[in-house]
Amino acid sequence: MTGYTEWRPADLFSDSPNLHKYFALIVLNQPLELRVSFYAKVWRNAVFHVGADGGANRLHDMLQTDPEQSSLNLDTIIGDLDSLTEDAKNFWYGKGSEIIHDSDQYSTDFGKATKYLKDFRVPDGAEFTPSKSEVRQAKLQLVKDDPQVKDVVCLGGLGGRVDQGMATLQHLYICQKERDYASGRMFLLSGESITFVLKSGKHKIRGMANSCNVRLGKHVGIVPIKERSVITTTGLEWDVTDWVTEFGGQISTSNHVKEQWVTVETTNDVLFTIDFEVDE
C-alpha cells in the first residue's frame, strides 16, 4: 500500500523487531504488573532507558523479586525527584545511572523525560550527577550521539489517577506534532495494551502478530481525543466508512481485529489502542 504510514506494535516486545528499533524507554511511576521476563524483552529492544522520578522506584521494587534480571538497568533518572526513595536512588547510582534533578514545577516528570530524550540536553538550572563509571558515561554518550534514537516507548501512564493519565495522553500529542513523525513516534505500553497516535492521513497497522509467549489481542479502540474526525477502516469486525467520531458523539471502542493488517484513514489525529496477551 502506497501512501500509508506503517505500524508494527508487536515489535516492541518481539525477539526480532522489523520496523520499530532503536527506541528509548521511559518507566513511569505506575505499577509494573507483568512478569519480569516480559519487561526483559522490551529492555533488550530499547537502546536507552530512563526512569521518570518514581518510575525508578517501581523498577527497583520489581527487581527485588527477581534479582537475576540484572539487565533491566536505567541509564538516566530524571524529575523533581520528590518521589524517588533513597534506597532506589542509591541502588541505581551504584549501578552506574546518571541522575538529573530538575525542580521545575511547570512540567511533569514524564514531560521532563521526553524533553531530555529529544536532544539529551540537561535543562538550565538542573543538577546533573553523571554515572560514577567513566566508562559507562562514555557508552551513554555514544547512544546520545546516535541520530537513530527517535522513537519512545513509555511503560505505564494510563493507570492510577485520571488527571495524570490525561497528562500522559497530552504528551503523546505534544511530542508528535509533525504529520510525518519526523521527530519520532511514541507508544504507551500498559499492562494490557499498546496505545499510539495516528496523525491525519492513512495508516496500516499489523494487528495480528506474536512473539514467543506474547501476542496481540483482538480488541481495538480508535478515539478522537483532540478533535472531531472522520475515519474509514478495514480489517476490523465492524468497519466504518466516512464515519464521524467525536467526544459527545460516536466513538469506536471494543472493536475486533479480523485481518492481519488493519487500515485507518483519518481526517484528524486519533488515538489507536490494541490489547495484548501474555501466556502464563
C-alpha positions as CSV (number, residue, x, y, z in Angstrom):
1,M,0.0,0.0,0.0
2,T,1.5,3.3,-1.0
3,G,0.9,6.5,1.0
4,Y,0.3,4.6,4.2
5,T,2.2,5.0,7.5
6,E,3.1,1.5,8.7
7,W,2.9,0.4,12.3
8,R,4.0,-2.9,13.9
9,P,3.2,-2.6,17.6
10,A,4.3,-6.2,18.4
11,D,7.9,-5.1,17.5
12,L,8.1,-3.6,21.0
13,F,8.3,-7.0,22.6
14,S,9.4,-9.0,19.6
15,D,12.6,-11.1,19.6
16,S,13.3,-9.9,16.1
17,P,11.7,-6.4,15.6
18,N,11.3,-5.3,12.0
19,L,10.2,-1.6,12.0
20,H,10.4,-0.1,15.5
21,K,14.0,-0.4,16.5
22,Y,16.4,1.9,18.4
23,F,13.7,3.3,20.7
24,A,14.2,4.9,24.1
25,L,12.3,3.6,27.1
26,I,10.7,5.6,29.8
27,V,9.5,4.0,33.0
28,L,6.7,6.0,34.6
29,N,5.5,5.9,38.2
30,Q,2.9,3.3,37.7
31,P,2.7,-0.4,38.8
32,L,4.7,-2.9,36.6
33,E,2.1,-5.6,36.7
34,L,3.5,-8.2,34.3
35,R,6.2,-10.8,34.7
36,V,9.8,-9.6,34.7
37,S,10.5,-11.8,31.7
38,F,8.1,-9.7,29.6
39,Y,9.8,-6.4,30.5
40,A,13.2,-8.0,29.8
41,K,12.0,-8.4,26.2
42,V,11.2,-4.7,25.9
43,W,14.5,-3.8,27.6
44,R,16.5,-5.7,25.1
45,N,14.9,-3.9,22.2
46,A,15.5,-0.4,23.8
47,V,18.8,1.4,23.4
48,F,18.3,3.9,26.2
49,H,16.4,3.5,29.5
50,V,15.0,6.4,31.6
51,G,13.3,6.3,35.0
52,A,10.9,9.3,35.4
53,D,11.3,10.0,39.1
54,G,9.2,7.5,40.9
55,G,9.4,5.1,37.9
56,A,12.8,4.3,39.2
57,N,11.2,3.1,42.5
58,R,8.8,0.8,40.5
59,L,11.6,-0.9,38.7
60,H,13.8,-1.2,41.8
61,D,11.0,-2.8,43.7
62,M,10.2,-5.2,40.9
63,L,13.8,-6.3,40.7
64,Q,13.9,-7.2,44.4
65,T,11.5,-10.1,43.5
66,D,13.8,-11.3,40.7
67,P,17.4,-10.2,41.2
68,E,18.6,-12.4,38.4
69,Q,17.2,-9.8,35.9
70,S,20.2,-7.5,36.3
71,S,19.9,-6.5,32.6
72,L,16.9,-4.3,33.5
73,N,19.1,-1.2,34.1
74,L,18.4,2.5,34.0
75,D,20.7,4.9,32.1
76,T,19.1,8.1,33.5
77,I,16.8,9.1,36.3
78,I,15.2,12.5,35.8
79,G,12.5,14.6,37.5
80,D,12.0,16.7,40.5
81,L,12.8,13.6,42.5
82,D,10.1,14.2,45.1
83,S,9.0,10.5,44.7
84,L,12.4,8.8,44.4
85,T,13.3,6.9,47.5
86,E,16.8,6.9,49.0
87,D,17.0,3.1,48.6
88,A,16.2,3.4,44.9
89,K,18.5,6.3,44.3
90,N,21.4,4.6,45.9
91,F,20.7,1.4,44.1
92,W,20.6,3.0,40.7
93,Y,23.6,5.3,41.3
94,G,25.5,2.2,42.5
95,K,24.7,0.5,39.2
96,G,26.0,3.5,37.2
97,S,22.9,5.5,36.4
98,E,23.2,9.2,35.8
99,I,20.7,11.4,37.8
100,I,19.2,14.7,36.8
101,H,17.4,16.7,39.4
102,D,15.1,19.2,37.6
103,S,13.0,21.1,40.1
104,D,10.8,22.9,37.5
105,Q,7.2,22.7,38.8
106,Y,5.6,23.7,35.5
107,S,6.3,20.4,33.8
108,T,5.7,16.8,34.7
109,D,8.3,14.2,35.3
110,F,7.1,12.5,32.1
111,G,7.5,15.8,30.2
112,K,11.0,16.2,31.5
113,A,11.9,12.7,30.4
114,T,10.5,13.1,26.9
115,K,12.2,16.5,26.5
116,Y,15.5,15.1,27.6
117,L,15.3,12.3,25.1
118,K,14.8,14.8,22.2
119,D,18.3,16.2,22.5
120,F,19.9,14.8,25.7
121,R,20.5,18.3,27.0
122,V,20.4,18.9,30.8
123,P,17.9,21.6,31.4
124,D,19.1,25.0,32.6
125,G,19.2,25.1,36.4
126,A,19.0,21.3,36.8
127,E,21.6,19.4,38.9
128,F,23.4,16.7,36.9
129,T,25.1,13.8,38.5
130,P,27.0,11.7,35.9
131,S,27.5,8.0,36.2
132,K,30.1,7.0,38.7
133,S,31.7,5.0,36.0
134,E,33.5,7.0,33.3
135,V,33.4,4.0,31.0
136,R,29.6,3.8,31.4
137,Q,29.2,7.5,30.9
138,A,31.2,7.3,27.7
139,K,29.0,4.5,26.4
140,L,25.9,6.5,27.2
141,Q,27.3,9.4,25.2
142,L,27.7,7.2,22.2
143,V,24.0,6.4,22.3
144,K,23.1,10.1,22.8
145,D,25.0,11.0,19.7
146,D,23.2,8.4,17.6
147,P,20.6,10.1,15.4
148,Q,18.6,6.9,15.1
149,V,17.3,7.2,18.7
150,K,13.9,8.9,18.0
151,D,11.0,6.6,19.0
152,V,10.0,6.5,22.6
153,V,8.1,3.7,24.5
154,C,6.6,4.6,27.9
155,L,5.8,1.9,30.5
156,G,2.6,2.8,32.4
157,G,0.8,6.1,32.3
158,L,-2.8,5.1,32.0
159,G,-3.4,3.6,35.4
160,G,-3.9,5.4,38.7
161,R,-5.1,9.0,38.9
162,V,-7.2,10.2,36.0
163,D,-5.5,13.6,35.8
164,Q,-2.1,12.0,35.5
165,G,-3.4,9.7,32.8
166,M,-4.8,12.7,30.8
167,A,-1.4,14.4,31.1
168,T,0.2,11.3,29.7
169,L,-2.1,11.3,26.7
170,Q,-1.4,15.0,26.3
171,H,2.3,14.3,25.9
172,L,1.5,11.8,23.1
173,Y,0.3,14.8,21.1
174,I,2.9,17.3,22.3
175,C,5.8,15.1,21.3
176,Q,4.5,14.2,17.8
177,K,3.5,17.4,16.2
178,E,4.8,16.6,12.7
179,R,2.5,14.8,10.4
180,D,5.3,12.5,9.2
181,Y,6.6,11.7,12.7
182,A,9.9,13.3,11.8
183,S,10.9,13.6,15.4
184,G,9.9,10.0,16.2
185,R,6.9,8.0,17.3
186,M,5.7,7.5,20.9
187,F,4.0,4.4,22.3
188,L,2.3,3.9,25.7
189,L,2.7,0.3,26.9
190,S,0.4,-0.6,29.8
191,G,-0.2,-3.9,31.5
192,E,-2.8,-4.8,28.8
193,S,-2.5,-2.6,25.7
194,I,-0.3,-0.5,23.4
195,T,-1.5,3.0,22.5
196,F,-0.3,5.5,20.0
197,V,-1.4,8.5,17.9
198,L,-2.5,8.2,14.3
199,K,-1.9,11.5,12.6
200,S,-4.3,12.7,9.9
201,G,-3.8,10.6,6.8
202,K,-3.6,6.9,6.0
203,H,-2.2,4.1,8.3
204,K,-1.8,0.4,8.2
205,I,-1.3,-1.5,11.5
206,R,-0.1,-5.1,11.8
207,G,-3.0,-6.2,14.0
208,M,-2.1,-9.9,14.3
209,A,1.4,-10.8,15.5
210,N,3.1,-12.8,18.3
211,S,6.5,-13.4,19.7
212,C,7.1,-16.4,22.0
213,N,4.6,-16.1,24.8
214,V,3.2,-12.6,23.9
215,R,0.7,-11.9,21.2
216,L,-1.5,-9.0,20.1
217,G,-5.1,-9.4,21.2
218,K,-8.3,-8.7,19.3
219,H,-9.6,-5.6,21.0
220,V,-9.1,-2.2,19.3
221,G,-10.2,1.3,20.0
222,I,-9.9,4.4,17.8
223,V,-10.5,7.5,20.0
224,P,-10.6,11.2,18.9
225,I,-9.1,12.8,22.0
226,K,-8.1,16.1,20.4
227,E,-10.9,17.0,18.0
228,R,-13.7,15.6,15.8
229,S,-12.5,13.3,13.0
230,V,-13.9,11.3,10.1
231,I,-12.5,7.8,9.8
232,T,-12.6,4.9,7.4
233,T,-11.3,1.4,8.4
234,T,-10.7,-2.0,7.0
235,G,-9.6,-5.2,8.7
236,L,-11.9,-4.9,11.7
237,E,-15.1,-6.8,12.6
238,W,-17.1,-3.5,12.5
239,D,-15.5,-1.4,9.7
240,V,-16.7,2.1,9.0
241,T,-16.6,4.4,6.0
242,D,-16.5,8.2,6.3
243,W,-17.7,7.8,9.9
244,V,-17.8,10.9,12.1
245,T,-16.3,10.3,15.6
246,E,-16.0,12.8,18.5
247,F,-16.5,13.0,22.2
248,G,-20.1,13.5,22.9
249,G,-20.9,11.6,19.8
250,Q,-19.8,8.3,18.3
251,I,-16.5,6.6,19.4
252,S,-15.1,3.3,18.2
253,T,-14.2,1.2,21.2
254,S,-14.2,-2.6,21.8
255,N,-13.9,-3.3,18.1
256,H,-12.2,-6.6,17.0
257,V,-9.3,-7.3,14.7
258,K,-10.3,-9.7,11.9
259,E,-7.4,-9.5,9.4
260,Q,-3.6,-9.4,9.7
261,W,-3.5,-5.8,8.6
262,V,-5.8,-3.0,9.8
263,T,-6.1,0.2,7.9
264,V,-7.3,3.5,9.3
265,E,-7.8,6.7,7.3
266,T,-8.5,9.7,9.4
267,T,-9.0,13.4,8.8
268,N,-7.6,14.4,12.2
269,D,-5.4,12.9,14.8
270,V,-6.9,9.9,16.8
271,L,-5.6,7.5,19.4
272,F,-5.3,3.9,18.4
273,T,-5.1,1.3,21.1
274,I,-4.8,-2.5,20.8
275,D,-4.6,-5.1,23.6
276,F,-2.1,-7.9,24.0
277,E,-2.0,-11.2,25.9
278,V,0.9,-12.8,27.8
279,D,0.7,-16.6,28.2
280,E,1.5,-17.9,31.6
